[in-house]
Amino acid sequence: MKTLGLYAAFAMFAMQVLAQGSFDPNLERINISEHLGNTVTSDLAFTDQDGHAVSFGDYFDGERPVVLILAYYECPMLCTQVLNGLSSALDEAKWKPGDSYRVLTVSIDPEENATMAKAKQQTYVAAVKDGGFHQDWQFWTGKDEAIKSLAEQIGFQYFYDEKRDEYAHPAAVYILSPERKISRYLYGISYPASHLEMALGDASEGKIGSTIDRIIWRCFHYDSTTGAYTMIAFRTMRIGGALTLILMGVPLFILWRREATRKRSTHPRGAQPAKLAS
């Protein structure tokens, strides 16, 4: 009976771990649906960091690809990590914005304004050595309709978390060709300069990338209970641990059944042990 109790304890603990490791339903609302090869429309209206009205197509000159980031300027965590990661890549890259490509950050929060965009631009342009390329790394704001249209066209799925008063969104940067075609998705919060340069080189030649990098991004997801982006790998380890416990428990249960069967066959119910001869 002790063995059966141990197995039951294992099973109950495993079920609890699995329950705790179940995915937040909000994860389905945060995703990137790749639209490689699609062309983003040019007439989306925004406002640049200087308060000027601009159109999305105006940023493309037909010669240089564009690195696009969707973020928001009062983001408490992930946007900063994405922008920091891109800033580090630009700092290490051989070519800076303006040389052979441009960078564009668009806020997903329609409540943000040009003043906030300008402050963010100054921070990040200054963070890259040999900066001074303000016209080639711009920060825009816009109305909800234009923001949602751009997000939908590039496959950026996000939502506003009312409980936490913040936006939940995926982490990636997007490489667009000089003709506004989606050439590559770079996932996560860190972008090696060599990968960025290769992606920009392919985009400038009109090449369309693959979806391999998407696997890396799937390791990160938003947890609405904490407002944090955690690694699915950790949850996978918890689930794996629970399965290990189950696998350990099953042999114990089998051993218990065998032992119980052996005892019943040795001492049938109602039988009395033989008396020793005097």
N, C-alpha and C positions, 0 to 999 in steps of 0.2 A: 504493500500500500504506500510505503514511503516513496518508492520509485514512481508510482502513478501520480502522487502529489507533486513530485518534482517535475514530471512531464507537464502536468496541468499548469504549474507555475511558469514553465518555459513558454507554453502556448499563449497564456494570458499576457505575458510580458511582450512577446513577439507581436501580438495583435495590437497592443498599446503603442508600440514603436511604429508599426505600420500606420496606425491611425494618426499619430502625431506627424508622420512624414508625408501624409496625403497632400496633394498639391492644392494651393489656393485657387479657387475658381477664377479669380481675377487675372490669373496668369494667361488665360485664354484671350484676354483683352489687350495684352501687351505682346506684340509680335512684329516680325518683319516679313512681309510677303514679297519675295523678290520679283521685280519686274524688269529683269535684265533685257536690254535692247529697246525698251520703251522710250519714247520721247516725251519729255515734260513740256507742257504747253507754255508758250512764251508770254501770254497776256495776264498772268497772275500779278495783281497789284500789291505792292508793299511800300514801306517807308524806310529809308536808310537811316544810318546813325546821325546824319546831319539834318534830318527832318524833311528830306526831299522825297517826293513821290517817284517811285521807280517800278519798273516791270521786270519780271523774272528773266525774260529773254534779253533784256538790256545788258545783263551781266556777262553774256556770252558773245565773244567777238568772232567766233567761227575758226579760231586758231588755237586757243588755249583751253584745256579741260578745266573743270571746276570741282573743287572738293567742297561738298555740301554737308553741313551739320544742322540738324534740327535739335534745338535745346530751348531753355528759357533762362533768363538772366538772373532770376532769384531762386533758381533751383538749389536746394540745400545740399545736394550730394552728387548725383550721377552726372549731371551736365558738366560740373566742374571737372570731374574725372575724365570725361570724354575730351573736353577742351584742353585740359592739361596734357593728356596723352597725345593729342594732335599737335599741340604746341611743342612738345618735346621732339616729335618726329620732324616737324618743320625746322627745329633748331639744329637737328643732326643731318638733315637732308642737304645734298650738294647745291640744289637750287631752291631759292626762296620764292614766295608768292610774288608774282609779277614777272618773273623770269620766263617761265614756260607754262604757268598755270595760275589760277586764282582760287581763293578760298571764300566761302560764303556761309555765314551763320544766320539762321532764321529762327526767331522765337516762336514757340508754339503757344505762348500765352498772349491772347489778344488784348490783355490789360496792360501789357508792358509798352514802354514808349521809347522815343529816340534818345532821350537823356540816359536812360538805363543802357541802351545799346551802345552809346558812345563811350560810356564808362567801361563797359566790358571790352570794347575794341581797344581802348588805350591800354588796358591791363595786358591783353594777350599779344598785341603787336609788340609791346615793350619787352615781353618775356622771350621773344625770339631774337637771337643775336643778328646783327646787321638788319635790324628792323627798319621801319620807315615806310613800309608798304601798306599804308592805311587804305589806299584805294583798291588794293588787291586782297585784302581780308576785311570784308565789310560785315556789319552786323545789322540785320533788318528786323523790323516788327511789321505786324499786319493785322488785318481784320480776320475774324474767325473763319469766314468763308474761304478766303485765299489760303489761310494756313491749312485748313482741313483738305482743301483740294490738292495742295502740294504734298501733304503727308500721304494722302490716298494714292497719288500717282507714283510715289516712290515706295509705297508699301509699308509706311511707318505707322504702326497701330499703337495708340496711346489713349489714356483717359485721365480725367480729373478725379482725384481721390478726395472727396469732400471731407471725410473724417480727418485726414491729415493736412488738408488744405494745400495740396501739391499735385503736380502731374506725375503719373507713373508712365514710364516709356522705356523702350529698348535702348541699347547702347551700340551705336555704329556711326560710321561716316560713309558718305556716298560719293562715288567718283562718277562724274558726268562728262561725256565727251564734249568737244567744242560745239556740237550740234544738239546738245541737251539730251543725248541718249544716256540711259543708265548703263554704265560700263562695269562697275564693280561695287560690291558691298564689303566694307572692312569692319568686322565686328569686334566688340569688346571695348576696352578702355585704354588699350596700349597698341600702338601701331609702329612697328619697326620702320625706320626711315627707308630701308631697302625695299620693303613691301609697298610702301607708299609711292616711291619712285617708280617701281615696276608697274603699279596700277595706273599711275599717271601717264607713263610711257605708252601703255596699251590703249588707254582712253584717247590719247592724242592721235593714235593711228586708227581709231575707230573699232578697236577690238573689244569684244564682250567677254567678261570674266566668267568664272564658274561659281558654284554654290558651296564649295568645300569649306570655306571659312565659316559658313553658317553653323557647322557642328560645334565650333569653338564657342560661339555666342550662346548656344543652348545650355552651356554650363552655368549661365547667369540668369537669374530671374528675380522678379520683384515679389517681395513678401509683404502683403498689405497689413499683416498683423504687427509688423515691426517698422514698416516703411523703409525697409532696407533691401538691397539687392544681394542675394545670397547665392552661393554655389549649389547647383543641383547635385553636384558630386557629393556634398555633405549628406544630403537627404538619401542619395543612393547608397552611401555607406551605412546609414541607419537601417534602410530597408534590407541591405545585404546582411547586416548584423542580425536582424530579426529572422531572416531566412536561415542563417547559420544556427541560431538557437533552435529553430524548428527541426533542422536536420540533426542536431544533437539530441533533441528530445525524442524523435521517432525511434532511433535504436534503443534508447532507454525503455521506451514503451514496449518494444518488441521483446526485450530481455525480461521485462516484468511479466509479460504474458506467458513467456516460455517457463519462467520460474513458477508462476502460479499454476500452470498446467502440470508441471512436473510434480509439484507438491500434492495436487489433487489425485494424480495417478498413483503416487506413493502411499498416500493416506486417504483412501476413499471415504466419503461422508458416512458416518455411522460406524466405521470400523474402529476397533480398539487395538492398541499396540499389543503385540504378543508379550506374554509374561515370561520373565526369565526363569529357567529351571532352577529349583532350589537344591 
